[in-house]
Amino acid sequence: MLSQTNDGVIIAVRVVPRAGRSGIAGTREGALLVRLNAAPVDGAANAELIEVIADAIDVPRRSISITAGEKSRRKTVHVSGLSLDEVRFRLQ
């Protein structure tokens, strides 16, 4: 689910669009489960995903990018500037 890179952390994410409320809802299939209120239209769900993760780990949105799966429910998200231990602690 989490892996360290030279400049940050990679997070495997599974999203559930059109949920009643946005937020992190645990793990599923070896990935962080994130429920999103937004529909997957015109990048709205991806923008909300970045916002939810940024709020959860207390980093600016510019520190987070989607590196794979922009049009999929399974995504890979890169968080720059934090260590694996910091991200793990902040997600708890």
C-alpha positions in Angstrom: 0.0 0.0 0.0 2.8 2.5 0.9 6.3 2.5 -0.6 9.3 4.9 -0.2 10.8 6.8 -3.1 13.8 9.1 -3.3 11.6 12.2 -2.9 8.5 11.0 -1.1 6.0 8.2 -0.8 3.8 6.2 -3.3 0.3 5.3 -2.0 -1.8 2.7 -3.7 -5.4 4.0 -3.7 -8.8 2.5 -4.4 -11.5 5.1 -4.9 -15.3 4.9 -4.5 -16.8 7.8 -6.4 -20.3 9.2 -5.8 -20.2 8.2 -2.1 -22.4 10.0 0.5 -19.4 11.6 2.2 -15.7 12.0 1.3 -13.0 10.6 3.4 -10.6 7.7 4.0 -12.4 4.5 4.8 -9.6 2.1 5.7 -8.0 -0.4 3.2 -9.3 -2.7 0.6 -7.4 -5.1 -1.7 -4.0 -3.9 -0.5 -4.8 -0.2 -1.2 -6.0 2.8 0.8 -9.8 3.1 0.4 -11.0 6.6 -0.3 -14.7 7.5 -0.7 -15.4 10.5 -2.8 -18.5 12.6 -3.0 -17.7 13.8 -6.5 -18.6 11.9 -9.7 -15.7 10.8 -12.0 -16.5 13.5 -14.6 -14.1 16.2 -15.9 -11.5 15.3 -13.3 -13.7 16.2 -10.3 -13.1 13.0 -8.5 -9.3 13.2 -9.0 -9.3 16.8 -7.7 -11.3 15.7 -4.6 -9.0 12.7 -4.1 -6.0 15.0 -3.9 -7.8 17.3 -1.5 -8.9 14.4 0.8 -5.4 12.9 1.0 -3.8 16.4 1.5 -6.2 17.1 4.4 -5.6 13.6 5.9 -1.8 13.9 6.0 -1.7 17.6 6.5 0.3 18.6 3.4 -0.4 21.2 0.7 -2.3 19.9 -2.4 0.7 20.7 -4.6 2.7 18.0 -2.8 0.3 15.3 -4.1 0.1 14.0 -7.6 -1.7 11.1 -9.3 1.0 9.1 -11.1 -1.1 6.3 -12.5 -4.8 5.4 -13.0 -6.3 8.8 -13.6 -9.3 7.2 -15.3 -9.4 4.1 -13.0 -10.7 3.3 -9.5 -7.2 2.0 -8.7 -4.7 4.8 -8.6 -1.2 5.5 -7.6 -0.6 8.7 -5.7 2.8 10.3 -5.0 3.3 12.4 -1.9 6.5 14.5 -2.0 8.5 15.8 0.9 7.5 13.2 3.5 9.0 9.9 4.7 7.2 6.6 4.7 7.0 6.7 8.5 5.5 10.2 8.5 2.8 9.2 6.0 2.0 6.0 7.9 1.7 7.9 11.2 -0.5 10.7 9.7 -2.9 8.2 8.1 -3.6 6.5 11.4 
